[in-house]
Amino acid sequence: MEKKPWWKSKIALLGIVMGTIGLSDLSFGWLSGQGVSTEQIQAVQTALPNLADQIHDAVVGKNYFAIISAVGGYVTAIWRIWFTDKLIG
């Protein structure tokens, strides 16, 4: 049986795409809420103080999401390409 190239593996391509999305989110913040301003948080804090704390925690924790996405995606692709015995196809 002939081995196919790595770029024909759906798992490897999905890992690469997931890693790229995580890196672009880490760089630009387009996915994880870069658009929340301090004025918006202050407006919510006057109306609902508990909700403002949760929004602040979500905005501060956005880097963790991007890091986990990027590392997880690339590790999945690397694992599929080099460390599995099953033929790609």
N, CA and C atoms as a LAMMPS dump frame, in Angstrom:
ITEM: TIMESTEP
0
ITEM: NUMBER OF ATOMS
267
ITEM: BOX BOUNDS ff ff ff
-5.0000000000000000e+02 5.0000000000000000e+02
-5.0000000000000000e+02 5.0000000000000000e+02
-5.0000000000000000e+02 5.0000000000000000e+02
ITEM: ATOMS id mol type element x y z
1 1 1 N 0.849 -1.181 0
2 1 2 C 0 0 0
3 1 3 C 0.889 1.238 0
4 2 1 N 0.525 2.181 -0.793
5 2 2 C 1.301 3.388 -0.985
6 2 3 C 0.914 4.455 0.055
7 3 1 N 1.911 5.127 0.604
8 3 2 C 1.654 6.164 1.602
9 3 3 C 1.373 7.491 0.901
10 4 1 N 0.304 8.168 1.334
11 4 2 C -0.07 9.442 0.74
12 4 3 C 0.656 10.581 1.459
13 5 1 N 0.742 11.744 0.843
14 5 2 C 1.401 12.89 1.482
15 5 3 C 0.645 13.363 2.723
16 6 1 N 1.35 14.031 3.636
17 6 2 C 0.766 14.461 4.903
18 6 3 C -0.342 15.483 4.708
19 7 1 N -0.299 16.27 3.653
20 7 2 C -1.308 17.308 3.471
21 7 3 C -2.662 16.754 3.05
22 8 1 N -2.742 15.454 2.86
23 8 2 C -4.036 14.825 2.569
24 8 3 C -4.7 14.291 3.84
25 9 1 N -4.067 14.489 4.992
26 9 2 C -4.651 14.063 6.258
27 9 3 C -5.557 15.161 6.801
28 10 1 N -6.811 14.82 7.055
29 10 2 C -7.755 15.808 7.59
30 10 3 C -7.375 16.225 9.003
31 11 1 N -6.863 15.301 9.788
32 11 2 C -6.478 15.619 11.168
33 11 3 C -5.299 16.575 11.182
34 12 1 N -4.309 16.34 10.333
35 12 2 C -3.145 17.225 10.275
36 12 3 C -3.552 18.618 9.806
37 13 1 N -4.387 18.699 8.787
38 13 2 C -4.822 20.006 8.298
39 13 3 C -5.668 20.745 9.335
40 14 1 N -6.525 20.028 10.039
41 14 2 C -7.329 20.65 11.086
42 14 3 C -6.434 21.189 12.199
43 15 1 N -5.404 20.433 12.582
44 15 2 C -4.47 20.904 13.597
45 15 3 C -3.723 22.149 13.165
46 16 1 N -3.314 22.189 11.907
47 16 2 C -2.608 23.363 11.391
48 16 3 C -3.527 24.58 11.365
49 17 1 N -4.761 24.386 10.928
50 17 2 C -5.72 25.497 10.896
51 17 3 C -6.022 25.987 12.307
52 18 1 N -6.215 25.066 13.238
53 18 2 C -6.495 25.45 14.622
54 18 3 C -5.315 26.217 15.236
55 19 1 N -4.103 25.762 14.966
56 19 2 C -2.924 26.46 15.461
57 19 3 C -2.772 27.842 14.864
58 20 1 N -3.055 27.974 13.576
59 20 2 C -2.959 29.273 12.913
60 20 3 C -4.012 30.243 13.442
61 21 1 N -5.21 29.761 13.672
62 21 2 C -6.252 30.616 14.244
63 21 3 C -5.851 31.066 15.647
64 22 1 N -5.293 30.156 16.454
65 22 2 C -4.85 30.524 17.792
66 22 3 C -3.747 31.562 17.764
67 23 1 N -2.784 31.422 16.858
68 23 2 C -1.711 32.418 16.753
69 23 3 C -2.231 33.764 16.269
70 24 1 N -3.155 33.761 15.308
71 24 2 C -3.689 35.039 14.835
72 24 3 C -4.543 35.707 15.904
73 25 1 N -5.253 34.922 16.714
74 25 2 C -6.02 35.501 17.817
75 25 3 C -5.075 36.078 18.871
76 26 1 N -3.983 35.398 19.115
77 26 2 C -3.004 35.902 20.077
78 26 3 C -2.379 37.2 19.58
79 27 1 N -2.173 37.308 18.277
80 27 2 C -1.556 38.501 17.704
81 27 3 C -2.527 39.667 17.591
82 28 1 N -3.743 39.406 17.123
83 28 2 C -4.67 40.489 16.801
84 28 3 C -5.883 40.584 17.713
85 29 1 N -6.216 39.521 18.445
86 29 2 C -7.353 39.544 19.352
87 29 3 C -8.698 39.604 18.665
88 30 1 N -8.803 39.143 17.444
89 30 2 C -10.043 39.258 16.69
90 30 3 C -11.113 38.293 17.156
91 31 1 N -10.715 37.2 17.798
92 31 2 C -11.675 36.167 18.181
93 31 3 C -12.111 36.283 19.639
94 32 1 N -11.227 36.735 20.494
95 32 2 C -11.482 36.642 21.934
96 32 3 C -11.832 37.966 22.597
97 33 1 N -12.391 38.897 21.89
98 33 2 C -12.955 40.069 22.533
99 33 3 C -12.012 41.216 22.773
100 34 1 N -11.212 41.562 21.802
101 34 2 C -10.313 42.704 21.941
102 34 3 C -11.099 44.005 21.97
103 35 1 N -12.317 44.005 21.475
104 35 2 C -13.093 45.225 21.325
105 35 3 C -13.782 45.731 22.589
106 36 1 N -13.582 45.117 23.741
107 36 2 C -14.217 45.574 24.969
108 36 3 C -13.363 46.688 25.566
109 37 1 N -13.949 47.867 25.7
110 37 2 C -13.195 49.014 26.214
111 37 3 C -13.446 49.191 27.711
112 38 1 N -12.625 50.016 28.334
113 38 2 C -12.787 50.277 29.771
114 38 3 C -14.075 51.047 30.049
115 39 1 N -14.51 51.894 29.115
116 39 2 C -15.765 52.616 29.301
117 39 3 C -16.949 51.666 29.326
118 40 1 N -16.897 50.638 28.488
119 40 2 C -17.977 49.656 28.467
120 40 3 C -18.008 48.865 29.769
121 41 1 N -16.843 48.501 30.281
122 41 2 C -16.789 47.76 31.543
123 41 3 C -17.282 48.639 32.69
124 42 1 N -16.941 49.923 32.69
125 42 2 C -17.41 50.833 33.739
126 42 3 C -18.918 51.033 33.671
127 43 1 N -19.475 51.088 32.471
128 43 2 C -20.931 51.231 32.325
129 43 3 C -21.653 50.006 32.854
130 44 1 N -21.109 48.835 32.588
131 44 2 C -21.719 47.61 33.102
132 44 3 C -21.527 47.513 34.61
133 45 1 N -20.396 47.998 35.109
134 45 2 C -20.11 47.91 36.547
135 45 3 C -21.098 48.726 37.375
136 46 1 N -21.55 49.838 36.85
137 46 2 C -22.534 50.619 37.59
138 46 3 C -23.89 49.918 37.635
139 47 1 N -24.231 49.217 36.569
140 47 2 C -25.522 48.538 36.525
141 47 3 C -25.484 47.166 37.192
142 48 1 N -24.5 46.355 36.857
143 48 2 C -24.394 44.983 37.363
144 48 3 C -22.937 44.707 37.767
145 49 1 N -22.586 44.939 39.021
146 49 2 C -21.185 44.78 39.43
147 49 3 C -20.637 43.36 39.257
148 50 1 N -21.436 42.348 39.501
149 50 2 C -20.955 40.971 39.355
150 50 3 C -20.64 40.633 37.901
151 51 1 N -21.464 41.107 36.993
152 51 2 C -21.243 40.859 35.582
153 51 3 C -19.978 41.56 35.092
154 52 1 N -19.7 42.741 35.599
155 52 2 C -18.491 43.462 35.197
156 52 3 C -17.236 42.696 35.592
157 53 1 N -17.244 42.069 36.762
158 53 2 C -16.086 41.264 37.173
159 53 3 C -15.896 40.067 36.247
160 54 1 N -16.993 39.447 35.85
161 54 2 C -16.892 38.29 34.947
162 54 3 C -16.398 38.705 33.562
163 55 1 N -16.845 39.852 33.072
164 55 2 C -16.379 40.342 31.773
165 55 3 C -14.887 40.676 31.846
166 56 1 N -14.481 41.315 32.927
167 56 2 C -13.06 41.652 33.093
168 56 3 C -12.198 40.39 33.134
169 57 1 N -12.654 39.367 33.847
170 57 2 C -11.907 38.108 33.909
171 57 3 C -11.827 37.438 32.537
172 58 1 N -12.894 37.521 31.762
173 58 2 C -12.886 36.913 30.423
174 58 3 C -11.925 37.642 29.493
175 59 1 N -11.886 38.98 29.577
176 59 2 C -10.988 39.748 28.721
177 59 3 C -9.537 39.51 29.123
178 60 1 N -9.259 39.423 30.421
179 60 2 C -7.892 39.175 30.882
180 60 3 C -7.445 37.77 30.5
181 61 1 N -8.335 36.799 30.535
182 61 2 C -7.989 35.415 30.243
183 61 3 C -7.959 35.053 28.78
184 62 1 N -8.13 36.015 27.877
185 62 2 C -8.178 35.713 26.448
186 62 3 C -6.874 35.153 25.93
187 63 1 N -5.755 35.546 26.494
188 63 2 C -4.471 35.046 26.021
189 63 3 C -4.334 33.546 26.275
190 64 1 N -4.908 33.051 27.353
191 64 2 C -4.825 31.627 27.647
192 64 3 C -5.554 30.812 26.583
193 65 1 N -6.696 31.297 26.135
194 65 2 C -7.439 30.616 25.081
195 65 3 C -6.621 30.536 23.798
196 66 1 N -6.01 31.637 23.425
197 66 2 C -5.221 31.67 22.191
198 66 3 C -3.993 30.771 22.293
199 67 1 N -3.333 30.773 23.438
200 67 2 C -2.146 29.935 23.62
201 67 3 C -2.519 28.458 23.564
202 68 1 N -3.595 28.086 24.248
203 68 2 C -4.034 26.688 24.243
204 68 3 C -4.449 26.267 22.835
205 69 1 N -5.124 27.135 22.104
206 69 2 C -5.541 26.815 20.732
207 69 3 C -4.338 26.612 19.824
208 70 1 N -3.385 27.528 19.903
209 70 2 C -2.218 27.451 19.027
210 70 3 C -1.375 26.217 19.33
211 71 1 N -1.046 26.029 20.585
212 71 2 C -0.199 24.887 20.958
213 71 3 C -0.921 23.572 20.697
214 72 1 N -2.182 23.497 21.074
215 72 2 C -2.948 22.266 20.863
216 72 3 C -3.086 21.899 19.397
217 73 1 N -3.31 22.888 18.555
218 73 2 C -3.444 22.624 17.125
219 73 3 C -2.159 22.115 16.506
220 74 1 N -1.064 22.783 16.809
221 74 2 C 0.211 22.362 16.217
222 74 3 C 0.697 21.038 16.787
223 75 1 N 0.451 20.794 18.069
224 75 2 C 0.833 19.504 18.65
225 75 3 C 0.027 18.378 18.012
226 76 1 N -1.257 18.616 17.753
227 76 2 C -2.088 17.613 17.089
228 76 3 C -1.555 17.305 15.688
229 77 1 N -1.209 18.339 14.94
230 77 2 C -0.688 18.123 13.582
231 77 3 C 0.644 17.388 13.614
232 78 1 N 1.546 17.794 14.498
233 78 2 C 2.851 17.14 14.604
234 78 3 C 2.687 15.692 15.032
235 79 1 N 1.814 15.445 15.979
236 79 2 C 1.58 14.077 16.461
237 79 3 C 1.054 13.199 15.325
238 80 1 N 0.124 13.731 14.532
239 80 2 C -0.462 12.944 13.45
240 80 3 C 0.558 12.658 12.352
241 81 1 N 1.399 13.629 12.044
242 81 2 C 2.32 13.458 10.933
243 81 3 C 3.492 12.545 11.296
244 82 1 N 4.088 12.748 12.48
245 82 2 C 5.328 12.038 12.786
246 82 3 C 5.183 10.872 13.753
247 83 1 N 4.209 10.879 14.628
248 83 2 C 4.191 9.905 15.699
249 83 3 C 3.081 8.855 15.616
250 84 1 N 2.405 8.753 14.488
251 84 2 C 1.415 7.702 14.326
252 84 3 C 1.858 6.753 13.215
253 85 1 N 1.491 5.507 13.355
254 85 2 C 1.892 4.489 12.387
255 85 3 C 0.876 4.297 11.272
256 86 1 N -0.338 4.783 11.477
257 86 2 C -1.38 4.577 10.483
258 86 3 C -1.071 5.395 9.233
259 87 1 N -1.259 4.799 8.086
260 87 2 C -1.011 5.498 6.835
261 87 3 C -2.028 6.603 6.64
262 88 1 N -1.585 7.718 6.115
263 88 2 C -2.478 8.829 5.831
264 88 3 C -3.218 8.512 4.55
265 89 1 N -4.534 8.621 4.615
266 89 2 C -5.277 8.34 3.399
267 89 3 C -6.696 8.08 3.577
